[in-house]
Amino acid sequence: MEVTRRGILERAAALGLAATSLPLVSEAQAKEQLTVLDFSSPYVDTTKKLAANWDKADITWALEPGGAVAYLGKIKALWPNPPYDMIINWSPGFTSIMKEGWAETVTLADVPNLADVPEQFLTKDDKGNIKTIPRSVDGSYFAVRTDRCPIEIKTIEDLLNPKLKGQICWPVASLYLSAPTVTLALARGGNEFNLDPGWKFLEELAKSGNIGRVYTGNVEGFNSMTTGETSIIYASNGALSQLGQKIPIKPLTKLAPSLKAALYAEGWVVLASSKHKKAAMEFANFTVSAENSQRFHEIIHSVPANRKAKASADAAPIQFSPQELEKFAFLPDWGYMSTQIDAWVKKFEQDIVPKI
């Protein structure tokens, strides 16, 4: 029986995937077929360029729709037959994926390049089995507009300085899963599991009048900073790299232990439902090699999970040596934070916003 172009297109359309320029092939000629879900441009475009040099299977590409956590609902609705062999996600989503039992266990024999990924960035189940293949390490942190900020920020307590009236651009609680509030908590002896010190600190900030803008997305935050309405912001490294192309931005990382950056990993998950697990792991291993990881991160401005790959200059604020990592950064329990976010959003709106 011949596999026709029309049949392939109809199957792809049924899955909601893009299928273009597909060749007319017979079963005897066809390679193994992988369906890979990646983040949208420039991520998927960069991965496709790498894939052009890998010929062990044909790849159909899909784009994550509506956020790295949101599309997990689609997988749940289609389980045990989702249309993907491997998917991209990040730290908060990894916990949900493992809880559902969707992630195939990965070993160093399956993905040898994992040997070059620091242990703390590997997501494991309760039995110690590796469940993810990290591609990048990214993070969020405080940054300052150097030509507008009235004082030099040296510690997180400086955010309470009366000279900073209206100068802080603070994200709503749902952004970054309240990581900036966790940072405040850490500075005063708390953490994500004991957020009360962070809420108390944030309440002091709100009462001080130093929060001049609460922003709900990058555009709003960028506008506040570029117009000079505010001069201090908490945001992701990727967002701040873009903002730094418009105004002079100084990352407040590697300055003081109280100004910790919150780190997270993003990477591949091979689904337990895949009929092509071996090929999927071989492709994932290919993408996270030192050479390919460095090529990828020349375009994507985050830190390669592979320690042998060189990060781009834009990722320098979140690239830490082992000693710096312990002192100036933290890896929160993103999975736990994702379970608390509804309550935290409610508390932020009821207890903090009215005081700003």
Sequence and secondary structure as in RCSB ss.txt:
>XXXX:A:sequence
MEVTRRGILERAAALGLAATSLPLVSEAQAKEQLTVLDFSSPYVDTTKKLAANWDKADITWALEPGGAVAYLGKI
KALWPNPPYDMIINWSPGFTSIMKEGWAETVTLADVPNLADVPEQFLTKDDKGNIKTIPRSVDGSYFAVRTDRCP
IEIKTIEDLLNPKLKGQICWPVASLYLSAPTVTLALARGGNEFNLDPGWKFLEELAKSGNIGRVYTGNVEGFNSM
TTGETSIIYASNGALSQLGQKIPIKPLTKLAPSLKAALYAEGWVVLASSKHKKAAMEFANFTVSAENSQRFHEII
HSVPANRKAKASADAAPIQFSPQELEKFAFLPDWGYMSTQIDAWVKKFEQDIVPKI
>XXXX:A:secstr
    HHHHHHHHHHHT    S     TTT   EEEEEE TTTHHHHHHHHHTT  SSEEEEEE  S TTTTHHHH
HHHTT  S SEEEEEHHHHHHHHHHT B  B TTT GGGGGS GGG  B TT  B  EEEEEEEEEEEEETTT S
S   SGGGGG GGGTT EEEE TTGGGGHHHHHHHHHTT BTTB HHHHHHHHHHHHHT EEEEESSHHHHHHHH
HTTS SEEEEEHHHHHHHTTTS EEE  SS TTS EEEEEEEEEEBTT S HHHHHHHHHHHTSHHHHHHHHTTS
 SEESSTTS   GGGGGG   HHHHHHHEE   HHHHHHHHHHHHHHIIIIIGGG 
